[in-house]
Amino acid sequence: MFLSCIKATELIEKKLYFRLTMKEKIQLEAHKAMCNACTNYEKQSYFIDKALSHPSEPVENSTDLSDLKKETLAKISRSGLN
């Protein structure tokens, strides 16, 4: 069963605080393999969660946010949403 982006984001948020079932893990990974938006959402969600849970500690950013912004803007302009 293919997940919608809405269900995938629910699982991404659930994954921050609870264990996913094997079925949920497989479904989420299959979805993220085909959906860059949800992959980026997961990175951003993890980053925000860490920043909010430990505000005095610096958060290691494994993704250059300026590159992420450029990628997102390029995708928007290609899709004609701008």
C-alpha positions as CSV (number, residue, x, y, z in Angstrom):
1,M,0.0,0.0,0.0
2,F,1.4,3.4,-1.0
3,L,1.3,6.1,1.6
4,S,0.0,9.6,0.9
5,C,2.3,12.5,1.9
6,I,-0.1,13.3,4.8
7,K,0.2,9.8,6.2
8,A,4.0,9.8,5.6
9,T,4.3,13.1,7.6
10,E,2.2,11.5,10.4
11,L,4.6,8.6,10.6
12,I,7.6,10.9,10.5
13,E,6.3,12.8,13.5
14,K,5.3,9.5,15.2
15,K,8.9,8.2,14.6
16,L,10.3,11.1,16.7
17,Y,8.6,9.8,19.9
18,F,7.6,6.2,19.3
19,R,8.7,3.1,17.6
20,L,7.2,2.4,14.2
21,T,5.9,-1.0,13.4
22,M,7.8,-3.0,10.8
23,K,5.0,-2.3,8.3
24,E,5.1,1.4,9.0
25,K,8.9,1.5,8.6
26,I,8.7,-0.2,5.3
27,Q,5.8,2.0,4.0
28,L,7.6,5.2,5.1
29,E,10.9,4.2,3.6
30,A,9.2,3.2,0.3
31,H,7.4,6.5,0.2
32,K,10.5,8.6,1.0
33,A,12.4,6.7,-1.8
34,M,10.0,8.3,-4.2
35,C,9.1,11.6,-2.5
36,N,11.8,14.2,-2.0
37,A,9.4,16.5,-0.2
38,C,8.8,14.0,2.6
39,T,12.5,13.3,2.8
40,N,13.1,17.0,3.3
41,Y,10.2,17.2,5.7
42,E,11.8,14.5,7.8
43,K,15.2,16.3,7.9
44,Q,13.5,19.6,8.9
45,S,11.3,17.9,11.5
46,Y,14.3,16.2,13.1
47,F,16.2,19.5,13.1
48,I,13.3,21.5,14.7
49,D,12.7,18.8,17.3
50,K,16.3,18.8,18.4
51,A,16.5,22.6,18.4
52,L,13.4,22.8,20.6
53,S,14.2,20.0,23.0
54,H,17.7,21.4,23.8
55,P,17.6,25.1,23.0
56,S,20.9,25.9,24.8
57,E,22.9,23.3,22.8
58,P,23.9,23.9,19.2
59,V,22.2,21.7,16.7
60,E,24.4,19.9,14.2
61,N,23.0,20.7,10.8
62,S,23.7,17.9,8.4
63,T,21.9,19.7,5.7
64,D,22.9,23.1,4.4
65,L,19.7,25.0,4.6
66,S,20.6,27.4,1.8
67,D,21.0,24.4,-0.5
68,L,17.7,23.1,0.7
69,K,16.1,26.5,0.0
70,K,17.6,26.5,-3.5
71,E,16.3,23.0,-4.2
72,T,12.8,23.8,-3.0
73,L,12.6,27.1,-5.0
74,A,13.8,25.2,-8.1
75,K,11.1,22.6,-7.7
76,I,8.5,25.2,-7.2
77,S,9.5,27.1,-10.3
78,R,9.6,23.8,-12.3
79,S,6.1,22.9,-11.1
80,G,4.7,26.3,-12.1
81,L,3.4,27.1,-8.6
82,N,5.1,30.5,-8.4
